[in-house]
Amino acid sequence: MKHTDPKKQQQHSLYLEVCHQNEEPSLPLHTAIALFLLAYCDCKSFKVFLATTKRGTSQSLRSHLPESLDVSDIDWDDLPLLVRGCRLPAAVDETGRYCRAGLAVVLRHIITRTTEADPGRRDVLALLGFKKTCLKACAEVSQWTRLCEIGIPSAVEEHLRYPTNQHLQLPPYILHLEKKLGEPVKVHNDDKIRRQKLRQQGQAKNGESPKAPGSSDSESQPAQAPRAGGGLELRAALEKLSVDAAPPPATRENSEIRKVKTTDLPPLEHVFAEGLYFTLTDVVLLPCIHQYLRSLQTHAAGALTQLPLLLRWYSRVQEVPGVLRAAKACGMALFSPQTPISCPPGTDLEAAPTSQAKQECLETTTQAPFVGGPRPTMTKLKENGIKAVFSPHPRPAWTLPWDNLPAAINPIEGKMSDVRAVRKRQQLNNLVAMVTELARPGYTVVDFCSGGGHVGIVLAHTLPDCQVILIENKEESLVRAKSRSAELGLANIGFIQANLDYFTGPFHIGVALHACGVATDMVVEHCVQAGAAFVVSPCCYGFIQNTIKFSFPRSKKFQETLSYKEHMILCRFADQTAVQLPPERRLIGKQCMCLVDLDRSWAAETHGYSVRVITMEPESCSPKNNMLALLLLAMGRQCQG
């Protein structure tokens, strides 16, 4: 086993997980996906570490590791501190204090590093999509991120554990992907491509040879048609991925084509996972679907007849330049699945009935518009002994010594206006006052949804004997926070770019300023599971809705009193607190906010917490909600570890 001293690890290290089944090492799908992308990008910007408990793991898995990579084994106990607190995969920069964790975040970072090293890799940059947002949003809000990070990998790994189970059904997530592949294609500037398709259909009808956009009669041989078919759409997608392809010359369709109404144009055929172009989503899905189809071919070939669109997608992906090369480098023998003419008894799989819970996981639920105001709901709560009551602020006059603090701590250093900076300082006074009451030397404080680091940087400076970790999904914000921290020379601060579910480390206090919608509930739940105290300022109540993990109301007493729709009425009106609204309406909004947070606090108290709902001081410190940033103060069980 090739061990590496953690202190001597190279810059930009990538840590991947290895599993062991029957004493034999194997690669989880998340690891296989990361390796496939590294091979596809031909990326050499990382030192790769396989986290394992067995010696010689990398040698045993040599056939699945691209030869171009520098790969070593590392014991779990030797992982860097920030990495040990995250679910793998994870990547760490040269400082060892900035960690990226989670599949989507790490994959996007691999693409960024590849294009930084070779700006000419247009094919790699194209993986991020038109607006460079592919798999950027977290799984809680993005259906594709949820499908790629959680749904498909977990469904395939569950299937691979029991591939011969006669009662096994097609996983709902697989069926959902099959359905997505049949939906209408939505792509930037599709009008132009659809008119090109109309022209080519006319040429084919007249017996002419269709020409690619920008081609001329003097060109010698037409391009060979792709094996998987797809016509104009697939050719356009493959041309976009060509590294050496020059932009096609601007052409204008003839007047007859231009006159055709958009509604009369032929629809575009669904080529790849998210539509017309090959993206990071396809890269994530390929190792998963490859293993799934290979298993079905062996154990239940009859089920392949239920997945015609998935089979077509799998075939088309193999036409993408670089895919076969990358697959070979990772030991993936891509193949052409064969559907049987007749299915032997007992080999077919039925579609799994989609339960209500699974349906909520797969589909975006649209709620009917609310009719009426919140008064009937508030009256119903009052009749059941539930009133909006705030606890008194324990330190209403406490403030940080802003005039004596380094300039980089001032929120104005986070690129905001002077007026906003004043209000932000007032908000920070409230949160820091609470955290300093809870903190003890040696504590770890986690700033969830940290943004540009306004809370975490102040805490790291104020509590030098504590370790502060900032967790944020947006790279731009966290890089800005890291820069401000470096200017201050803070040694007790670390940065994790990840969705908060990927942070699994122990901590003592969790804090979040203006965590949007259900993000507040995610933070509170994370703190409860860690047995940590928390100070959270909720925001964007109108975005609260049932998700994969959370249903509303949260507490038993609210559940016994209100329906989901009635609770949503409270949430929607809790956002009606802007300063320009009439005073009576703002008061109702504030009462609704208190009731929503009271429900949250009671849910936390069932886990042994003592929670207070408090209004910040002064009330004018919140520009959006006229000081409706409420604190959920929890005296949690002491963190283990």
FENVEN-V201392 format. One record per residue. N is the residue number from 1. SS is DSSP state (H for helix, E for strand, - for the rest). D_LAST is the distance of its C-alpha to the last C-alpha in whole Angstrom. Layout:
BEGIN
[[N	SS	D_LAST] [N	SS	D_LAST]]
END
This chain:
BEGIN
[[1	-	29] [2	-	29] [3	-	26] [4	-	25] [5	-	23] [6	H	21] [7	H	23] [8	H	26] [9	-	25] [10	-	28] [11	-	28] [12	-	28] [13	E	25] [14	E	25] [15	E	22] [16	E	24] [17	E	22] [18	-	24] [19	E	24] [20	E	26] [21	E	28] [22	-	30] [23	-	29] [24	E	31] [25	E	29] [26	E	29] [27	-	29] [28	-	27] [29	H	29] [30	H	27] [31	H	27] [32	H	31] [33	H	32] [34	H	30] [35	H	32] [36	H	35] [37	H	35] [38	H	35] [39	H	38] [40	H	40] [41	H	39] [42	-	40] [43	-	37] [44	-	36] [45	-	34] [46	-	31] [47	E	29] [48	E	28] [49	E	25] [50	E	24] [51	E	21] [52	E	21] [53	-	21] [54	-	25] [55	-	27] [56	-	30] [57	H	29] [58	H	30] [59	H	34] [60	H	34] [61	-	33] [62	H	36] [63	H	38] [64	H	36] [65	-	35] [66	-	37] [67	-	39] [68	-	39] [69	-	35] [70	E	33] [71	E	30] [72	E	28] [73	E	25] [74	E	22] [75	E	19] [76	H	16] [77	H	14] [78	H	17] [79	-	16] [80	-	16] [81	H	13] [82	H	14] [83	H	15] [84	H	12] [85	-	11] [86	E	15] [87	-	17] [88	-	20] [89	-	22] [90	E	21] [91	E	23] [92	E	23] [93	-	25] [94	-	27] [95	-	25] [96	-	21] [97	-	20] [98	E	22] [99	E	20] [100	E	22] [101	E	21] [102	-	23] [103	H	26] [104	H	28] [105	H	27] [106	H	27] [107	H	30] [108	H	32] [109	H	30] [110	H	32] [111	H	35] [112	H	35] [113	H	34] [114	H	37] [115	H	40] [116	H	39] [117	H	40] [118	-	43] [119	-	44] [120	-	47] [121	-	45] [122	H	46] [123	H	45] [124	H	41] [125	H	41] [126	H	43] [127	H	40] [128	H	39] [129	-	42] [130	-	44] [131	-	42] [132	-	39] [133	-	37] [134	-	36] [135	-	33] [136	-	32] [137	-	31] [138	-	28] [139	-	28] [140	-	28] [141	-	32] [142	-	33] [143	H	35] [144	H	35] [145	H	31] [146	H	30] [147	H	33] [148	H	32] [149	H	28] [150	H	28] [151	H	31] [152	H	33] [153	H	30] [154	H	29] [155	H	32] [156	H	34] [157	H	31] [158	H	31] [159	H	35] [160	H	34] [161	H	33] [162	-	36] [163	-	39] [164	-	41] [165	-	40] [166	-	44] [167	-	42] [168	-	40] [169	-	41] [170	E	41] [171	-	38] [172	H	38] [173	H	36] [174	H	39] [175	H	42] [176	H	40] [177	H	41] [178	H	44] [179	H	45] [180	H	44] [181	-	46] [182	-	49] [183	-	48] [184	-	51] [185	-	50] [186	-	49] [187	-	49] [188	-	50] [189	-	54] [190	H	55] [191	H	58] [192	H	59] [193	H	58] [194	H	59] [195	H	63] [196	H	63] [197	H	62] [198	H	65] [199	H	67] [200	H	66] [201	H	67] [202	H	70] [203	H	71] [204	H	70] [205	H	72] [206	-	75] [207	-	75] [208	-	73] [209	-	70] [210	-	67] [211	-	66] [212	-	63] [213	-	62] [214	-	64] [215	-	66] [216	-	70] [217	-	73] [218	-	73] [219	-	70] [220	-	70] [221	-	68] [222	-	66] [223	-	62] [224	-	61] [225	-	60] [226	-	57] [227	-	56] [228	-	54] [229	-	57] [230	-	56] [231	H	59] [232	H	58] [233	H	55] [234	H	53] [235	H	56] [236	H	54] [237	H	51] [238	H	51] [239	H	53] [240	H	50] [241	H	48] [242	-	51] [243	-	50] [244	-	53] [245	-	55] [246	-	57] [247	-	57] [248	-	60] [249	-	63] [250	-	63] [251	-	65] [252	-	67] [253	-	68] [254	-	71] [255	H	73] [256	H	73] [257	H	69] [258	H	68] [259	H	70] [260	-	68] [261	-	66] [262	H	62] [263	H	62] [264	H	64] [265	-	63] [266	-	61] [267	-	57] [268	-	55] [269	-	54] [270	-	50] [271	-	49] [272	E	46] [273	-	42] [274	-	43] [275	E	46] [276	-	49] [277	-	47] [278	-	44] [279	-	41] [280	H	37] [281	H	37] [282	H	39] [283	H	37] [284	H	34] [285	H	36] [286	H	39] [287	H	36] [288	H	35] [289	H	39] [290	H	40] [291	H	38] [292	H	39] [293	H	42] [294	H	43] [295	H	41] [296	H	44] [297	H	46] [298	H	46] [299	H	45] [300	-	46] [301	H	49] [302	H	50] [303	H	47] [304	H	48] [305	H	51] [306	H	49] [307	-	47] [308	H	50] [309	H	49] [310	H	45] [311	H	48] [312	H	50] [313	H	47] [314	H	45] [315	H	49] [316	H	49] [317	H	46] [318	-	47] [319	-	50] [320	-	48] [321	-	48] [322	-	45] [323	H	44] [324	H	46] [325	H	45] [326	H	41] [327	H	41] [328	H	43] [329	H	40] [330	-	38] [331	-	40] [332	-	40] [333	-	44] [334	-	45] [335	-	48] [336	-	50] [337	-	49] [338	-	52] [339	-	53] [340	-	55] [341	-	59] [342	-	58] [343	-	55] [344	-	55] [345	-	54] [346	-	50] [347	-	49] [348	-	49] [349	-	46] [350	-	46] [351	E	44] [352	-	42] [353	-	42] [354	-	40] [355	-	39] [356	H	38] [357	H	34] [358	H	35] [359	H	38] [360	H	36] [361	H	33] [362	H	36] [363	-	39] [364	-	39] [365	-	40] [366	-	42] [367	-	43] [368	-	46] [369	-	47] [370	-	47] [371	-	50] [372	-	50] [373	-	48] [374	-	45] [375	H	47] [376	H	47] [377	H	44] [378	H	43] [379	H	46] [380	H	44] [381	H	41] [382	H	43] [383	H	45] [384	-	42] [385	-	40] [386	-	38] [387	-	39] [388	-	37] [389	-	36] [390	-	34] [391	E	32] [392	-	33] [393	-	31] [394	-	30] [395	-	30] [396	-	33] [397	-	35] [398	-	32] [399	-	32] [400	-	30] [401	-	33] [402	H	34] [403	H	37] [404	H	35] [405	-	32] [406	-	33] [407	H	35] [408	H	32] [409	H	30] [410	-	33] [411	H	33] [412	H	36] [413	H	35] [414	H	33] [415	-	37] [416	-	38] [417	-	41] [418	H	41] [419	H	42] [420	H	38] [421	H	37] [422	H	38] [423	H	36] [424	H	33] [425	H	33] [426	H	33] [427	H	31] [428	H	28] [429	H	29] [430	H	28] [431	H	25] [432	H	24] [433	H	25] [434	H	23] [435	H	20] [436	H	21] [437	H	21] [438	H	17] [439	-	16] [440	-	15] [441	-	14] [442	-	11] [443	-	10] [444	E	10] [445	E	13] [446	E	15] [447	E	18] [448	E	19] [449	-	23] [450	-	23] [451	-	27] [452	-	28] [453	-	25] [454	H	27] [455	H	24] [456	H	21] [457	H	24] [458	H	25] [459	H	21] [460	H	20] [461	H	23] [462	H	23] [463	-	20] [464	-	20] [465	-	17] [466	-	14] [467	E	14] [468	E	15] [469	E	16] [470	E	19] [471	E	19] [472	E	23] [473	-	25] [474	-	28] [475	H	29] [476	H	31] [477	H	29] [478	H	26] [479	H	29] [480	H	30] [481	H	27] [482	H	26] [483	H	30] [484	H	29] [485	H	26] [486	H	28] [487	H	31] [488	H	29] [489	-	27] [490	-	23] [491	-	21] [492	-	18] [493	E	18] [494	E	18] [495	E	20] [496	E	19] [497	E	22] [498	-	22] [499	-	22] [500	H	19] [501	H	19] [502	H	18] [503	E	15] [504	-	12] [505	-	9] [506	-	6] [507	-	8] [508	-	9] [509	E	13] [510	E	15] [511	E	19] [512	E	22] [513	E	25] [514	E	28] [515	E	26] [516	E	29] [517	-	30] [518	-	28] [519	H	25] [520	H	24] [521	H	24] [522	H	21] [523	H	19] [524	H	19] [525	H	18] [526	H	15] [527	H	14] [528	H	15] [529	H	13] [530	H	10] [531	-	11] [532	-	11] [533	E	15] [534	E	17] [535	E	20] [536	E	23] [537	E	26] [538	E	28] [539	E	31] [540	-	34] [541	H	34] [542	H	37] [543	H	35] [544	-	33] [545	-	34] [546	-	32] [547	-	30] [548	-	29] [549	-	26] [550	-	27] [551	-	30] [552	-	32] [553	-	32] [554	-	29] [555	-	29] [556	H	31] [557	H	34] [558	H	34] [559	H	35] [560	H	37] [561	H	39] [562	-	39] [563	-	40] [564	H	38] [565	H	41] [566	H	41] [567	H	37] [568	H	38] [569	H	41] [570	H	39] [571	H	37] [572	H	40] [573	H	41] [574	H	38] [575	-	39] [576	-	42] [577	-	42] [578	-	43] [579	-	45] [580	-	48] [581	-	48] [582	-	50] [583	H	49] [584	H	49] [585	H	47] [586	H	44] [587	H	44] [588	H	44] [589	H	41] [590	H	39] [591	H	39] [592	H	38] [593	H	35] [594	H	34] [595	H	35] [596	H	33] [597	H	30] [598	H	30] [599	H	30] [600	H	27] [601	H	26] [602	H	27] [603	H	25] [604	H	22] [605	H	23] [606	-	23] [607	-	19] [608	-	19] [609	-	19] [610	-	22] [611	E	24] [612	E	27] [613	E	29] [614	E	30] [615	E	33] [616	-	32] [617	-	35] [618	-	37] [619	H	38] [620	H	40] [621	H	36] [622	-	36] [623	-	39] [624	-	39] [625	-	38] [626	-	40] [627	-	36] [628	-	35] [629	-	31] [630	E	30] [631	E	26] [632	E	24] [633	E	22] [634	E	19] [635	-	18] [636	-	15] [637	-	12] [638	-	9] [639	-	6] [640	-	4] [641	-	0]]
END
